[in-house]
Amino acid sequence: MEPGPEEESLPPEAPPRERNPGGLTYECINCGSKLTADQLAMTPEIKCPFCGYRILRKVRPPIVKHVKAR
């Protein structure tokens, strides 16, 4: 069966991207597992889903911002 005109005009699908490339990432202080903000929003409490520890650290991006002084 030949593809119809609608199927021919569709561009090829792009490879799946990371859902939240610039989003917040947290790291458990106890076990070191990394979590996204979406994963933390699914749980009723702010705690590591793997070990249950309640202290999480926000992972900073590797980009250093320079601010010019006046």
N, CA and C atoms as a LAMMPS dump frame, in Angstrom:
ITEM: TIMESTEP
0
ITEM: NUMBER OF ATOMS
210
ITEM: BOX BOUNDS ff ff ff
-5.0000000000000000e+02 5.0000000000000000e+02
-5.0000000000000000e+02 5.0000000000000000e+02
-5.0000000000000000e+02 5.0000000000000000e+02
ITEM: ATOMS id mol type element x y z
1 1 1 N 0.838 -1.174 0
2 1 2 C 0 0 0
3 1 3 C 0.891 1.248 0
4 2 1 N 0.591 2.177 -0.899
5 2 2 C 1.385 3.397 -1.004
6 2 3 C 0.995 4.384 0.085
7 3 1 N 1.97 5.139 0.598
8 3 2 C 1.619 6.153 1.595
9 3 3 C 0.79 7.257 0.962
10 4 1 N -0.184 7.756 1.711
11 4 2 C -1.052 8.828 1.233
12 4 3 C -0.322 10.155 1.237
13 5 1 N -0.977 11.21 0.724
14 5 2 C -0.321 12.52 0.683
15 5 3 C -0.009 13.083 2.066
16 6 1 N -0.816 12.714 3.08
17 6 2 C -0.547 13.211 4.429
18 6 3 C 0.719 12.589 4.995
19 7 1 N 0.934 11.322 4.713
20 7 2 C 2.084 10.618 5.257
21 7 3 C 3.387 11.065 4.604
22 8 1 N 3.336 11.455 3.324
23 8 2 C 4.542 11.882 2.629
24 8 3 C 5.047 13.223 3.132
25 9 1 N 4.136 14.112 3.542
26 9 2 C 4.53 15.456 3.931
27 9 3 C 5.041 15.542 5.368
28 10 1 N 4.905 14.489 6.143
29 10 2 C 5.36 14.52 7.528
30 10 3 C 6.88 14.451 7.584
31 11 1 N 7.514 15.325 8.384
32 11 2 C 8.976 15.238 8.519
33 11 3 C 9.339 14.014 9.346
34 12 1 N 10.548 13.499 9.179
35 12 2 C 10.949 12.347 10.008
36 12 3 C 11.013 12.768 11.473
37 13 1 N 10.687 11.829 12.331
38 13 2 C 10.66 12.14 13.761
39 13 3 C 12.061 12.418 14.274
40 14 1 N 12.164 13.449 15.094
41 14 2 C 13.443 13.796 15.699
42 14 3 C 13.725 12.819 16.836
43 15 1 N 14.984 12.601 17.161
44 15 2 C 15.281 11.724 18.295
45 15 3 C 14.738 12.334 19.576
46 16 1 N 14.316 11.509 20.52
47 16 2 C 13.748 12.058 21.756
48 16 3 C 14.774 12.878 22.518
49 17 1 N 14.342 14.051 22.947
50 17 2 C 15.218 14.931 23.716
51 17 3 C 15.015 14.702 25.198
52 18 1 N 15.954 15.216 25.952
53 18 2 C 15.809 15.183 27.405
54 18 3 C 14.641 16.086 27.769
55 19 1 N 13.757 15.632 28.636
56 19 2 C 12.538 16.367 28.938
57 19 3 C 12.826 17.715 29.579
58 20 1 N 13.746 17.755 30.488
59 20 2 C 13.991 18.971 31.25
60 20 3 C 15.477 19.319 31.233
61 21 1 N 16.02 19.763 30.075
62 21 2 C 17.466 19.953 30.025
63 21 3 C 17.979 21.047 30.939
64 22 1 N 17.214 22.12 31.141
65 22 2 C 17.678 23.205 31.985
66 22 3 C 16.992 23.231 33.325
67 23 1 N 16.32 22.143 33.676
68 23 2 C 15.54 22.106 34.904
69 23 3 C 16.38 21.883 36.132
70 24 1 N 15.719 21.899 37.254
71 24 2 C 16.386 21.719 38.537
72 24 3 C 16.683 20.242 38.784
73 25 1 N 17.849 19.998 39.292
74 25 2 C 18.236 18.644 39.675
75 25 3 C 18.674 18.678 41.124
76 26 1 N 18.222 17.701 41.89
77 26 2 C 18.572 17.603 43.299
78 26 3 C 19.339 16.322 43.529
79 27 1 N 20.212 16.337 44.54
80 27 2 C 21.02 15.176 44.881
81 27 3 C 20.824 14.857 46.353
82 28 1 N 20.609 13.596 46.659
83 28 2 C 20.456 13.16 48.045
84 28 3 C 21.828 13.198 48.719
85 29 1 N 21.877 13.769 49.912
86 29 2 C 23.136 13.868 50.647
87 29 3 C 23.583 12.486 51.133
88 30 1 N 22.638 11.619 51.45
89 30 2 C 22.943 10.315 52.032
90 30 3 C 23.401 9.296 50.984
91 31 1 N 22.586 9.057 49.948
92 31 2 C 22.912 7.992 48.995
93 31 3 C 23.475 8.502 47.678
94 32 1 N 23.364 9.813 47.398
95 32 2 C 23.944 10.379 46.192
96 32 3 C 23.095 10.233 44.938
97 33 1 N 21.856 9.753 45.054
98 33 2 C 21.008 9.617 43.874
99 33 3 C 20.539 10.994 43.405
100 34 1 N 20.396 11.148 42.097
101 34 2 C 19.99 12.428 41.525
102 34 3 C 18.524 12.366 41.127
103 35 1 N 17.794 13.43 41.461
104 35 2 C 16.36 13.509 41.195
105 35 3 C 16.047 14.794 40.458
106 36 1 N 15.008 14.774 39.645
107 36 2 C 14.552 16.001 38.999
108 36 3 C 13.428 16.602 39.832
109 37 1 N 13.087 17.845 39.54
110 37 2 C 12.016 18.514 40.265
111 37 3 C 10.682 17.814 40
112 38 1 N 10.51 17.245 38.803
113 38 2 C 9.278 16.52 38.487
114 38 3 C 9.137 15.263 39.342
115 39 1 N 10.242 14.571 39.578
116 39 2 C 10.195 13.374 40.412
117 39 3 C 9.847 13.731 41.856
118 40 1 N 10.362 14.848 42.339
119 40 2 C 10.051 15.264 43.71
120 40 3 C 8.606 15.722 43.837
121 41 1 N 8.054 16.299 42.771
122 41 2 C 6.674 16.775 42.816
123 41 3 C 5.681 15.613 42.895
124 42 1 N 6.072 14.441 42.443
125 42 2 C 5.171 13.287 42.479
126 42 3 C 5.032 12.702 43.879
127 43 1 N 5.99 12.941 44.747
128 43 2 C 5.928 12.393 46.098
129 43 3 C 5.252 13.4 47.039
130 44 1 N 4.525 12.923 48.044
131 44 2 C 3.849 13.855 48.957
132 44 3 C 4.804 14.593 49.889
133 45 1 N 5.966 14.01 50.163
134 45 2 C 6.953 14.638 51.046
135 45 3 C 8.231 14.9 50.274
136 46 1 N 9.009 15.851 50.754
137 46 2 C 10.321 16.104 50.15
138 46 3 C 11.322 15.168 50.83
139 47 1 N 11.57 14.049 50.165
140 47 2 C 12.561 13.098 50.657
141 47 3 C 13.014 12.226 49.504
142 48 1 N 14.149 11.603 49.687
143 48 2 C 14.71 10.727 48.664
144 48 3 C 13.831 9.479 48.531
145 49 1 N 13.375 9.147 47.331
146 49 2 C 12.542 7.948 47.176
147 49 3 C 13.316 6.649 47.333
148 50 1 N 14.638 6.708 47.297
149 50 2 C 15.445 5.496 47.399
150 50 3 C 15.807 5.148 48.83
151 51 1 N 16.266 6.157 49.605
152 51 2 C 16.714 5.861 50.964
153 51 3 C 15.834 6.515 52.038
154 52 1 N 14.98 7.468 51.664
155 52 2 C 14.099 8.1 52.633
156 52 3 C 14.706 9.286 53.364
157 53 1 N 15.946 9.644 53.045
158 53 2 C 16.612 10.77 53.699
159 53 3 C 15.941 12.073 53.274
160 54 1 N 15.834 13.022 54.17
161 54 2 C 15.064 14.233 53.898
162 54 3 C 15.899 15.455 53.552
163 55 1 N 17.206 15.309 53.429
164 55 2 C 18.056 16.442 53.078
165 55 3 C 18.545 16.252 51.649
166 56 1 N 18.154 17.173 50.773
167 56 2 C 18.535 17.143 49.372
168 56 3 C 19.309 18.416 49.047
169 57 1 N 20.255 18.294 48.147
170 57 2 C 21.084 19.422 47.739
171 57 3 C 20.755 19.749 46.287
172 58 1 N 20.597 21.049 45.989
173 58 2 C 20.352 21.465 44.613
174 58 3 C 21.679 21.437 43.861
175 59 1 N 21.71 20.711 42.747
176 59 2 C 22.912 20.607 41.944
177 59 3 C 23.009 21.857 41.069
178 60 1 N 24.166 22.5 41.132
179 60 2 C 24.377 23.714 40.336
180 60 3 C 24.873 23.345 38.945
181 61 1 N 24.483 24.123 37.937
182 61 2 C 24.99 23.851 36.589
183 61 3 C 26.476 24.195 36.506
184 62 1 N 27.197 23.572 35.579
185 62 2 C 28.64 23.826 35.478
186 62 3 C 28.98 25.192 34.868
187 63 1 N 27.991 25.937 34.412
188 63 2 C 28.238 27.238 33.79
189 63 3 C 28.478 28.285 34.878
190 64 1 N 29.554 29.04 34.74
191 64 2 C 29.881 30.093 35.683
192 64 3 C 29.428 31.413 35.072
193 65 1 N 28.632 32.174 35.829
194 65 2 C 28.149 33.461 35.34
195 65 3 C 29.044 34.564 35.879
196 66 1 N 29.556 35.391 34.987
197 66 2 C 30.382 36.534 35.378
198 66 3 C 29.538 37.787 35.253
199 67 1 N 29.543 38.601 36.286
200 67 2 C 28.805 39.867 36.288
201 67 3 C 29.82 40.985 36.324
202 68 1 N 29.707 41.893 35.38
203 68 2 C 30.643 43.011 35.31
204 68 3 C 30.261 44.073 36.346
205 69 1 N 31.213 44.471 37.159
206 69 2 C 30.964 45.487 38.188
207 69 3 C 30.964 46.866 37.541
208 70 1 N 30.154 47.745 38.11
209 70 2 C 30.117 49.111 37.564
210 70 3 C 31.087 50.016 38.26
